[in-house]
Amino acid sequence: MCGGGGWDPGEATDDTQMAVLIGQSLLERGALDLPDVFGRFQRWARADPKDIGLQTEDVLTNGLPWDQAAAFHFQVNIRAAGNGALMRASVPAVAFAARGRRATMDAARRIAALTHGDRAAWEGTAILHELVRVALEGDDPLDAVDGVLAEVPPPHRERYATVLAPDWHPDLATEFNGAVWPCLGSAVWALRTTSGYEEAVRAAVDLGGDTETVAAVTGTLAGARHGAAAVPARWTEPLHVPLPGSGGRVLRSAELTALAEELAARGTA
């Protein structure tokens, strides 16, 4: 929020940019249109964004169709469980929350699969969607962890159970937090060990590593749990989201709030 390293104060990164693109597609198309979301991602990737994950960039620029690009990348590289699908889940998590557990987790997996061929990334994003849904219903997402893990297929359940356990600490991570497991685990840890939005986000950033995305995922959970009023005004006032590939459009805080409210209303309807 202070700027630096080529970023202006309050300038959003690829995490938020991609989340907004999903939200705009949902509103304009009136449903989850996966080819449309992928096309928006491609236009954004070709417009030279300041930051883009290596895996995401490769998938969006390899020339393959929307339903083959990520699978091909995974086939060639074997591993594709980065946190790039998790980072952009805030908007669709809000949009699908009112439709129930099955619908929101299914949407999470389908959106994640656009850029991540490894099912581990799908399941982490599905868990995040469900925890957000629980929080938006007014319940404690931490109490829902065991229930949501039961919805995760056995090949991935144990690994997520480890990083989401109450006694897990980010220091115990076996991978860099650019991977989906420690990223989600760190966000849940930050939520569990703090009592407010700002405190949670600061704890996430202080872990180091992929601070931007760990904080984005933490902010998604903490925002759902503590509410918009808990986000400091000094953070929202300078917030702006440039959208490469959209004709120079830049969204400010009021426009982002309107986007979230419309998505929530559409989801309820």
C-alpha positions, -999 to 999 in steps of 0.1 A, spaced: 0 0 0 31 22 2 41 17 -33 76 9 -45 93 -17 -67 76 -2 -98 41 -1 -82 22 30 -73 6 33 -38 -26 13 -38 -20 -2 -73 -35 -37 -76 -15 -66 -90 -24 -95 -112 -43 -112 -83 -70 -86 -83 -69 -79 -120 -78 -115 -128 -104 -116 -101 -121 -85 -116 -120 -100 -151 -139 -130 -138 -164 -108 -121 -170 -87 -153 -175 -119 -173 -201 -132 -148 -220 -100 -150 -219 -95 -187 -225 -131 -197 -250 -138 -169 -235 -171 -160 -201 -188 -158 -189 -188 -194 -155 -205 -192 -144 -197 -228 -153 -160 -222 -133 -159 -190 -103 -175 -207 -105 -150 -236 -105 -121 -211 -75 -137 -194 -57 -140 -228 -63 -104 -238 -50 -93 -204 -19 -115 -207 -12 -101 -242 -14 -65 -229 19 -67 -210 6 -66 -174 32 -56 -148 31 -90 -132 19 -124 -143 28 -158 -131 51 -179 -152 26 -208 -154 -4 -186 -161 15 -168 -188 25 -200 -205 -10 -214 -204 -26 -182 -217 -1 -177 -246 6 -213 -258 -21 -210 -285 -42 -239 -274 -80 -237 -268 -95 -228 -234 -102 -264 -225 -68 -278 -235 -41 -251 -227 -38 -259 -189 -39 -296 -194 -12 -295 -220 10 -274 -197 5 -299 -168 13 -328 -191 46 -313 -202 57 -298 -168 42 -325 -145 37 -301 -117 13 -272 -119 1 -266 -83 10 -229 -80 -13 -204 -61 -23 -186 -93 -59 -199 -93 -62 -194 -55 -52 -157 -57 -81 -146 -80 -109 -165 -61 -122 -136 -41 -147 -124 -67 -162 -158 -78 -163 -169 -42 -187 -140 -35 -206 -146 -67 -214 -182 -60 -217 -182 -22 -255 -180 -22 -258 -211 -44 -246 -235 -17 -216 -257 -11 -217 -279 -41 -222 -251 -66 -195 -228 -52 -169 -256 -50 -177 -268 -85 -174 -233 -99 -140 -229 -81 -127 -261 -97 -138 -252 -132 -123 -217 -130 -91 -229 -116 -88 -255 -143 -86 -228 -169 -50 -221 -160 -39 -249 -137 -40 -285 -148 -30 -300 -114 -61 -309 -95 -44 -298 -63 -49 -262 -74 -86 -269 -81 -92 -284 -47 -74 -256 -28 -95 -230 -47 -127 -250 -39 -118 -251 -2 -113 -213 -3 -147 -208 -20 -165 -228 6 -148 -211 36 -158 -178 21 -194 -190 17 -195 -201 54 -182 -167 65 -207 -148 44 -235 -168 61 -223 -155 94 -206 -187 106 -169 -192 116 -150 -205 86 -124 -221 109 -152 -243 124 -160 -255 88 -126 -268 79 -133 -304 88 -165 -304 69 -151 -289 37 -121 -313 38 -147 -342 36 -156 -328 1 -120 -330 -11 -111 -362 -30 -88 -386 -9 -57 -381 -30 -56 -344 -20 -74 -344 14 -45 -354 36 -22 -327 23 -48 -300 29 -57 -315 62 -21 -310 72 -18 -273 63 -52 -264 76 -48 -281 110 -49 -258 141 -14 -267 151 2 -261 117 25 -231 113 39 -216 80 74 -225 93 64 -261 88 57 -257 51 76 -282 29 72 -259 -2 76 -222 -10 43 -204 -4 40 -198 -41 25 -233 -41 -12 -237 -34 -9 -258 -2 12 -235 20 -4 -204 5 -39 -215 16 -25 -229 49 -8 -196 57 -39 -176 50 -60 -198 73 -32 -196 99 -33 -158 97 -70 -158 102 -68 -182 131 -41 -163 150 -55 -128 147 -86 -109 156 -91 -84 128 -88 -77 91 -57 -55 92 -39 -77 117 -45 -108 96 -32 -92 64 -2 -78 82 6 -113 96 4 -127 61 27 -102 46 52 -106 75 56 -143 65 76 -132 35 78 -152 3 50 -146 -21 36 -119 1 12 -105 -25 -8 -136 -30 -7 -149 6 -21 -115 16 -47 -117 -12 -60 -150 0 -58 -139 36 -77 -107 27 -104 -128 10 -110 -149 41 -106 -120 66 -129 -98 45 -156 -124 45 -152 -130 82 -149 -94 95 -168 -74 68 -160 -45 46 -161 -20 74 -130 -37 89 -109 -27 59 -89 5 68 -100 35 47 -64 45 43 -60 13 23 -92 16 2 -88 53 -7 -57 49 -29 -68 15 -42 -70 13 -80 -70 -17 -104 -56 -10 -139 -69 -35 -164 -44 -41 -192 -62 -51 -224 -94 -31 -215 -86 1 -232 -68 17 -203 -97 13 -178 -89 17 -141 -113 7 -114 -114 25 -81 -127 15 -47 -163 26 -54 -164 6 -86 -151 -25 -70 -177 -22 -42 -204 -19 -68 -191 -49 -87 -191 -70 -55 -226 -59 -46 -240 -66 -80 -224 -101 -80 -238 -108 -46 -272 -97 -57 -271 -118 -89 -260 -148 -69 -288 -145 -44 -313 -142 -73 
